[in-house]
Amino acid sequence: MRTHPIVVVGGGVIGLLTARELALAGHEIRLFEQGRLGREASWAAGGILSPLHPWRYPDPVTHLAKASMAAYPALCESLARATGIDPEWTPSGLMRLGEDEGAEARRWAERFAVPIEARSLADICPNRGIDGAGLWMPAVAQVRSPRLLRALEAELRALKVAIHEEAEVVGITRERTRLTGIVVKGETVAASHVVVCGGAWTRGLLERYGLALPVRPMRGQMIVIQTPAGFLKPMILKAARYLVPRRDGAVLVGSTMESVGFVKETTEAAREDLIGAAHDLCPELAAYPVTHQWAGLRPSSPEGVPFIGEHPEIRGLIVNTGHFRNGIVLAPASARLAADLVLERDGAFDPAPYRLDRRLESAQDTPVLK
Ligand SMILES: Cc1cc2nc3c(=O)[nH]c(=O)nc-3n(C[C@H](O)[C@H](O)[C@H](O)COP(=O)(O)OP(=O)(O)OC[C@H]3O[C@@H](n4cnc5c(N)ncnc54)[C@H](O)[C@@H]3O)c2cc1C
């Protein structure tokens, strides 16, 4: 019998879905967020439900991505029904221009049974005057990240999860090797388990407890070009730039990758770069205005493989972070794995590749236990 609640630290997509998973299993949950829920990397995301160039990632990323992609339609439907907020799961498909990695992509697609075919853009997206050919991934869907976050928040409140905003967790408490709680606003809150889902800020919290995870902030900027609804249907990717058309005609253009620490400001240079990329991908976009620009801090990790596991020396302290460019798509499966670890359930995923103390290729990136 659990006498204290489970605490989740961080109110991004990873923390919210982890809290949901644990609450649905019948446990008392308290969630602490240092700012406001869902306003950091998860809010900034394009919401593409697949890694870009998925064959470039190690298998542990594909395993979580595939499971999450399969879970998303029912998750969004259930959230929309329960809360009235529709995350707009949309199977728009992703066209990747450029043939250079065709053979590798096809081998990957066959291995993981993911549909990929060589197509011309004019075929997929007629009447827009765009040409070029590439790999068409019809099964890739998208969600509107801010709506997903709002729906998750509403559902957690309905599930009676205690949500504390403007509440930075500054430490944990323990008795020898067993976690006993957290420290927040100068007080100790008792907990049976703590799941740290702190995104790019996770390392700062855990370093004091002997765990230096190689998770660092990586800024990403995006802009929005407002077109009429139905202007563009598929998502289009070329090299590092992509277009994500929403149902209402907003076309998101992403995204930069900048190692600038915890600086979240947008820049004029990125705006110009993204406008140029958008016009190159679809010249007709030049007729429409740029209406928004924003930035978010991705929690980067070596090869993009998240860290999901228990602290090697502190029982009851679990981490779920480091989803880098793929936190939205990896979130449902990552939350499931984290909940399995907390509840000591047998689950669908082998936890080994995500362990906090795993060896990494570069010694500099291997987590340091001090
Ligand atoms: C421009 C951009 C585009 C992206 N596009 C996509 C995409 O198309 N598809 C995709 O899958 N992914 C995408 N991503 C990546 C994705 O956004 C991230 O991987 C994901 O949001 C990480 O989620 P998170 O919950 O770990 O982090 P966050 O959303 O940053 O949440 C972490 C939360 O923890 C809180 N916190 C931290 N420390 C503490 C503490 N000590 N106490 C209390 N609270 C704390 C923070 O305030 C924050 O709210 C994109 C990211 C960016 C920036």
Ligand as a Chemical Component Dictionary entry (heavy atoms), coordinates in Angstrom:
data_LIG
# 
_chem_comp.id                   LIG 
_chem_comp.type                 NON-POLYMER 
_chem_comp.pdbx_formal_charge   0 
_chem_comp.three_letter_code    LIG 
# 
loop_
_chem_comp_atom.comp_id 
_chem_comp_atom.atom_id 
_chem_comp_atom.alt_atom_id 
_chem_comp_atom.type_symbol 
_chem_comp_atom.charge 
_chem_comp_atom.model_Cartn_x 
_chem_comp_atom.model_Cartn_y 
_chem_comp_atom.model_Cartn_z 
_chem_comp_atom.pdbx_ordinal 
LIG C1  C1  C 0 11.162 24.403 -32.663 1  
LIG C2  C2  C 0 10.926 22.992 -32.200 2  
LIG C3  C3  C 0 10.252 22.106 -33.022 3  
LIG C4  C4  C 0 10.010 20.789 -32.599 4  
LIG N1  N1  N 0 9.284  19.960 -33.397 5  
LIG C5  C5  C 0 8.997  18.702 -32.976 6  
LIG C6  C6  C 0 8.175  17.848 -33.761 7  
LIG O1  O1  O 0 7.704  18.239 -34.832 8  
LIG N2  N2  N 0 7.934  16.581 -33.308 9  
LIG C7  C7  C 0 8.453  16.126 -32.130 10 
LIG O2  O2  O 0 8.205  14.961 -31.779 11 
LIG N3  N3  N 0 9.208  16.936 -31.344 12 
LIG C8  C8  C 0 9.506  18.195 -31.739 13 
LIG N4  N4  N 0 10.286 19.019 -30.973 14 
LIG C9  C9  C 0 10.915 18.467 -29.756 15 
LIG C10 C10 C 0 9.964  18.462 -28.584 16 
LIG O3  O3  O 0 9.361  19.714 -28.467 17 
LIG C11 C11 C 0 10.706 18.116 -27.286 18 
LIG O4  O4  O 0 11.471 16.945 -27.432 19 
LIG C12 C12 C 0 9.697  17.880 -26.152 20 
LIG O5  O5  O 0 8.790  18.953 -26.076 21 
LIG C13 C13 C 0 10.370 17.681 -24.819 22 
LIG O6  O6  O 0 9.346  17.614 -23.858 23 
LIG P1  P1  P 0 9.655  17.792 -22.321 24 
LIG O7  O7  O 0 8.379  17.649 -21.596 25 
LIG O8  O8  O 0 10.788 16.892 -21.953 26 
LIG O9  O9  O 0 10.260 19.265 -22.227 27 
LIG P2  P2  P 0 9.521  20.696 -21.972 28 
LIG O10 O10 O 0 8.315  20.849 -22.814 29 
LIG O11 O11 O 0 10.582 21.727 -22.077 30 
LIG O12 O12 O 0 9.028  20.554 -20.500 31 
LIG C14 C14 C 0 9.883  20.467 -19.389 32 
LIG C15 C15 C 0 9.200  21.221 -18.255 33 
LIG O13 O13 O 0 9.855  20.961 -17.030 34 
LIG C16 C16 C 0 9.827  22.143 -16.272 35 
LIG N5  N5  N 0 10.882 22.030 -15.245 36 
LIG C17 C17 C 0 12.208 21.830 -15.462 37 
LIG N6  N6  N 0 12.861 21.747 -14.292 38 
LIG C18 C18 C 0 11.935 21.900 -13.310 39 
LIG C19 C19 C 0 12.014 21.918 -11.884 40 
LIG N7  N7  N 0 13.188 21.775 -11.237 41 
LIG N8  N8  N 0 10.871 22.094 -11.175 42 
LIG C20 C20 C 0 9.677  22.238 -11.807 43 
LIG N9  N9  N 0 9.558  22.249 -13.164 44 
LIG C21 C21 C 0 10.681 22.069 -13.906 45 
LIG C22 C22 C 0 10.085 23.240 -17.311 46 
LIG O14 O14 O 0 9.699  24.506 -16.859 47 
LIG C23 C23 C 0 9.256  22.726 -18.484 48 
LIG O15 O15 O 0 7.934  23.251 -18.470 49 
LIG C24 C24 C 0 10.504 20.353 -31.335 50 
LIG C25 C25 C 0 11.159 21.255 -30.499 51 
LIG C26 C26 C 0 11.370 22.571 -30.915 52 
LIG C27 C27 C 0 12.051 23.535 -29.977 53 
# 
loop_
_chem_comp_bond.comp_id 
_chem_comp_bond.atom_id_1 
_chem_comp_bond.atom_id_2 
_chem_comp_bond.value_order 
_chem_comp_bond.pdbx_ordinal 
LIG C1  C2  SING 1  
LIG C2  C3  SING 2  
LIG C2  C26 DOUB 3  
LIG C3  C4  DOUB 4  
LIG C4  N1  SING 5  
LIG C4  C24 SING 6  
LIG N1  C5  DOUB 7  
LIG C5  C6  SING 8  
LIG C5  C8  SING 9  
LIG C6  O1  DOUB 10 
LIG C6  N2  SING 11 
LIG N2  C7  SING 12 
LIG C7  O2  DOUB 13 
LIG C7  N3  SING 14 
LIG N3  C8  DOUB 15 
LIG C8  N4  SING 16 
LIG N4  C9  SING 17 
LIG N4  C24 SING 18 
LIG C9  C10 SING 19 
LIG C10 O3  SING 20 
LIG C10 C11 SING 21 
LIG C11 O4  SING 22 
LIG C11 C12 SING 23 
LIG C12 O5  SING 24 
LIG C12 C13 SING 25 
LIG C13 O6  SING 26 
LIG O6  P1  SING 27 
LIG P1  O7  DOUB 28 
LIG P1  O8  SING 29 
LIG P1  O9  SING 30 
LIG O9  P2  SING 31 
LIG P2  O10 DOUB 32 
LIG P2  O11 SING 33 
LIG P2  O12 SING 34 
LIG O12 C14 SING 35 
LIG C14 C15 SING 36 
LIG C15 O13 SING 37 
LIG C15 C23 SING 38 
LIG O13 C16 SING 39 
LIG C16 N5  SING 40 
LIG C16 C22 SING 41 
LIG N5  C17 SING 42 
LIG N5  C21 SING 43 
LIG C17 N6  DOUB 44 
LIG N6  C18 SING 45 
LIG C18 C19 SING 46 
LIG C18 C21 DOUB 47 
LIG C19 N7  SING 48 
LIG C19 N8  DOUB 49 
LIG N8  C20 SING 50 
LIG C20 N9  DOUB 51 
LIG N9  C21 SING 52 
LIG C22 O14 SING 53 
LIG C22 C23 SING 54 
LIG C23 O15 SING 55 
LIG C24 C25 DOUB 56 
LIG C25 C26 SING 57 
LIG C26 C27 SING 58 
# 
